[in-house]
Each structure stands twice: as structure tokens, then as C-alpha cells.
């Protein structure tokens, strides 16, 4: 809206067109419906960039939100990033609603049956820092990747733990053995 009108909110201007509040709009995507607030101008010439006038489907934005979430961004960071890049305000709640709809799929993936035999198995950990209650802690993401008898790569498991040790890996492998 700032670009369209040529001045920032709360600035004085000689432009005869000015902000005229926001209206709510229901949009739908891959994960259901949600409401957004779209800014309006007095003469109705403002054309939103991300969700166009009369556009109701935003499947592309949801995929971008999910991609950012998968890369480890928090809901607040995702909201700020979408607003910074697209000028489109996405609330933390909307981001949470979109990402929470993935939980059943994640649970199904975790409970899926595994093959009895994998000829090749790779196990490794990726270490990263996370902020927890204002302090930085080191965590490890334990990843088990396998090649099936048909030659396809498959992620068998991903676990988050404090540190990498033989005892921890033994527990992870025993858990996989029970699942298979």
C-alpha cells in the first residue's frame, strides 16, 4: 500500500487517494480455509501483489510456509519473512494452523511399516545450536538413511538428541528393529 500511495502510513500527503482500512477475506489452500486482512484504498485502485483481487486459492504460499518450516524457522520468523518478501501479513496463528495440519502426515510416516532387510544403511548426526529459554544449547539430529532391496533411498528415522554416543545409537537401532 505504501508503494501504491507513495507515502508511508501516518505520513501526510497531498495524494487524493488514501488508506481506507482493511477488509477480511476468506482464502483456501491445500490445508483448508483461513481469513486474511487485505488493505484497501479510497478509490479502489490498489491491487494486492500476493493474493490478487478475487483470488481465493493460495496453495503456493502454503507450500512456501511449509518449506520454511521444514528448514527449521519458527512461526514468528516465517511470518516476518513472508511479510518482508511479499508485503503480505501472515499471522503466527495462520502459520501454526498450516504447519499443524502436517502433523497427521508426520505421524503416519513415523508409524509406517519398514522393510525387514535393508542392504545398505547410513547413520549420521548433524549438530546444530538452538535457543532454549534464552540459552544456546547444542543438539544433534540423528538421521538413518537406507537403500532398499529395490535400490531406492529411504529415510528410516530422524531423532533429536543431546549428544552423539554409541549408547544413544544402540537405542535408536533397537527401536528401529522393534518397528520393523
N, C-alpha and C positions, 0 to 999 in steps of 0.2 A: 504494500500500500504506500509506503514511503516513496518508493521509486515512481509509482504511478502518479502520485500527487505532487512530487517534487519537494516535499518537506517532511520532517520527522514529526511524530506525534507530539502534541503540546507546543509546537512551534507556531508562531504567527506567519500568515502567508496571505498574499493578495489573490491567490487562486480561488476562483468562484466555486470550485468543486472541493468538497471536504469530507472527512470521515463521517459515516452515518451508522456507527455501531457495528455489531456482529449478529449474524443470524445462525441458528443451528441448522445443521444439515445431516441427514442420515446417509451414511455410506456403507457399502457392503464390500467384503473382500473374501478371501479364501476361508477365513475363520469366523465369519458371521458379520453382524451389523454393529455399528458404533456411531456415535454422534460427534461431529466436529463443529467448531465455531468459525464461520467464514466472515472476514471483514467486508464491509460494504462502503461505497462512496455515495454521495448525494445524487449524482446524476446517473449512476448505474453503469458507468463505463469501465469500472475495474474488472479485469479478467484475471482470476487466480491462476498461478503457474502450475501448481501440483495437482490440485483437484479442480478441474475446469468447471465452468458453469454447466449445469445439467448433468455432470458426470456423477455417477453413483457407485462405480466399481473402482476400488483402489488396490487391487491384488498386487500390483508392482511394489507399492510402498510397504505392504506387509512382508513381502519377501526380503526387502532391504532391511526392515526391522529385525526379522529373524536372522538374517545373515550377520548383522551387527551383534546380536545377542549371542550367536554361536561363536563369535570371535572374542567373547568374554566381556563385552561392555555392559555396564549397569543400565537399568531402565532410565535413570536420570541422564546418563551420558548419551544414550540413544536418543532421548527426547531432545536434548541440546544439539546433537549432531544433525538430526533431521531438520530442526528449525534453522540451524546455521546454513546448511547446504541448500535447503529448498524454500526457506522462509515460511514454512508450514508448521504451525504449532501442534505438536503431538504431546498429549499429557502423559505423565509417568503411568497413570492408571490405564490408558489405552495401550501403551507398550506392554504393561503387565498382562492385560487381557489377551493380547495377541500371542505373547510368549507362553502364557499359561495353557493355551489351547493345544500346545505341543506336548504337554505332559503325558496324556494318554498314549501318544505315539512313542514317546521315550520309554514309558513303562512296558509297552508291547515289545519294543526292541530288546529291553533288558530281559524279558521273560521268554524270548523266542527259543526254540529248541536248537541246540548246536549239533553239528555232525559228531559222530563217535570218534572219527580219526581226522587229523589234520597233519599232512606230511611235513609241513614247514610252519614253524611258529616263531615270530619275532616278539621279544618282550623288551620294553624300554620305558624310561621315565623322562618326562620333561619337567624341569624345575622352574618355578615362577614365584614371584612375590605378590602377596595380596595384602590389602589393608583390612585389618580386623580390629574393631573398636579403637581406631586411631593409631594402631601399631602395625608395622610391616612384619609379616611372617613369611617364611619360605614354605611352599607346599610343592608336592610332586604330583603330576598326573601320570598314572601308570597305565600304559597302553599295551594291549596284547593284540597283535595283528597276525593272522594266519592265512595260509594258502590252502584252499580246499582241494579235494581229490580231483575236482573238475578244473582246477587251475585259477579259480577266482580268489582275489584277496578279500578278506573279511575281517572287520574289527570285531574281536570276540568280547573285549571288555575294556572299560575305561574306569579307573578308580582314582580318587583323590586321597592322598595320604600325607603324613607329616614328613617322613624321610624314606629314602630308598634303602632297604635292607633285605638280606636273604630270608629272614623270618617273615617279613611282610609279603614278599613274592611267593613264598610257600603257601601262605594263607590264601592269596589270590588264586594260585593254581589249584589248590584243593577245592576252592569254591567253584571254579570252572569245571572241575572233574565231577562234582556233585550235580551241576546243572546238566552236563552232557549225559 
